[in-house]
Amino acid sequence: MPRAYSISVEDIAAERERVGGEVDDMNVANVIKLGTLELRDMGPGDVRLKILAVSAEHNVDHAALADTVNITESRGGKIYPGNSAVGEVVDVGADVTRFQKGDIAVTHCNGDPDEHGYPQRIWAYDTEDSVGWYAEEAVIGDWQLVHAPLSCGLNLWEIAALPLRAPTAHHLWRRAIGIYRLKVSRERRAVLNVLGFGGGVSELFLMLAKSEGHNAWLCSGNPERREALEKQGIAGIDQKQFNRFASRDDVRAFSREVRQLTNGEQMHIVCDMLRGPVFPAGFAVAARQGVNVSAGWQLSQVIEYNSTLASVKQVTLDHTHYETVVGCAAATELYGSVFKPTVHNEIYAFEDLPRAFEEMHQNTQTGIPIVRVADSMPTAANALIP
Ligand SMILES: NC(=O)c1ccc[n+]([C@@H]2O[C@H](COP(=O)([O-])OP(=O)(O)OC[C@H]3O[C@@H](n4cnc5c(N)ncnc54)[C@H](OP(=O)(O)O)[C@@H]3O)[C@@H](O)[C@H]2O)c1
């Protein structure tokens, strides 16, 4: 039986008890546990995947802390997390034509597309009976896989950084630019000012903006991330210089800085995956006809804003989630040419996955955290290991 990580209500409760109910003191490494998993039988449309590498994703942090909803409890007491992986196809069902043994594939996590392809649920999170990919092997419907673009110029860890974050950024960007263009045509204004707040998804969002010729800024508290993005022509703004927007004066100072950077125009598009104190800052720097787009709520699920002001400035707030299934394939086409992710400087061993999550939670990583799952790699993947 393959080894796999799980999160259980008992382990969440034990960790909560250890810290006297203080969620801020919880150590997610104590909650994510390694065990074994019996895989379901292969169906005709299934693929058996040997997992090569995965990236750590925030929904696992939310699941382990049970800080937004206790998803483990609603899923019956135990979940097997992991919805971003690169793997090798080791077996295919009788009806599978898109893949064959030996192919390298990336996963997507749109777990339950609605009639227009938008995800109603996310695989290995709230999709019923879904089993995730923080495991040595998995059985997956072939519709959940996209061929890995092995010659895109990225290394294996960079490819592993993208299956969840790149489609999210792709969806955010096509929605944001589409909404802005509904209001202001390219003929009237070709080059836009685009701002993203720290984090892997926002970085990728800014890479899309930059690749289409727009001005892009990353407002992050992490100097390594800002430096990496500056090499791609995306300017950095130090969020800590504005005390991470702890007070209204900090937001005012940030707004003054952005006015200066943009010759008084402010930001036409803002990507805010964090909310909490970041939201008022992003809202304050919205240009007229601006769009503020989000698929995350890392610091708070609730936002408050002045509706009159938003109307007068014609500002649109848009809430998105993960990409459609076909959109995931489109996002994968942009690996390497547009998406050049920053990867954390340690590649974690499979056994160290819980520590990777705790360090992600502590916000001490220099880029997207990657976990190497397979010791022995197929030749095509091995060639991409730096
Ligand atoms: N709906 C979806 O499909 C979807 C997909 C992916 C992610 N998400 C959600 O979006 C959020 C961000 O995801 P991600 O993958 O971009 O995250 P990530 O790469 O792990 O980055 C998280 C960022 O949060 C920032 N941060 C941490 N603590 C902060 C604080 N106290 N104040 C301000 N900033 C702080 C850090 O920015 P600094 O650089 O400034 O330190 C860090 O870079 C998560 O909540 C995640 O669950 C949603």
The ligand as an ORCA input file, in Angstrom:
! r2SCAN-3c Opt
* xyz 0 1
  N      -9.656     29.763     -4.812
  C      -8.589     29.162     -5.286
  O      -8.648     28.458     -6.284
  C      -7.272     29.377     -4.622
  C      -6.119     28.869     -5.234
  C      -4.880     29.119     -4.633
  C      -4.832     29.821     -3.438
  N      -5.970     30.260     -2.840
  C      -5.904     30.999     -1.573
  O      -5.211     32.244     -1.771
  C      -4.401     32.565     -0.644
  C      -2.963     32.807     -1.117
  O      -2.487     31.652     -1.773
  P      -1.033     31.580     -2.412
  O      -0.892     30.209     -2.955
  O      -0.790     32.745     -3.303
  O      -0.151     31.723     -1.102
  P       1.410     31.626     -0.838
  O       2.199     31.494     -2.092
  O       1.656     30.626      0.217
  O       1.665     33.070     -0.246
  C       0.988     33.529      0.869
  C       1.402     34.959      1.089
  O       0.686     35.463      2.174
  C       1.361     36.613      2.605
  N       1.165     36.788      4.033
  C       1.306     35.887      5.001
  N       1.005     36.427      6.178
  C       0.655     37.712      5.931
  C       0.226     38.797      6.736
  N       0.085     38.662      8.058
  N      -0.044     39.964      6.152
  C       0.081     40.102      4.815
  N       0.486     39.108      4.008
  C       0.767     37.941      4.566
  C       2.814     36.407      2.301
  O       3.203     37.503      1.547
  P       4.544     38.326      1.812
  O       5.374     38.025      0.607
  O       4.065     39.745      1.854
  O       5.161     37.883      3.112
  C       2.848     35.134      1.472
  O       3.645     35.274      0.343
  C      -4.600     31.373      0.325
  O      -5.606     31.708      1.248
  C      -5.099     30.249     -0.535
  O      -5.887     29.320      0.152
  C      -7.180     30.070     -3.423
*
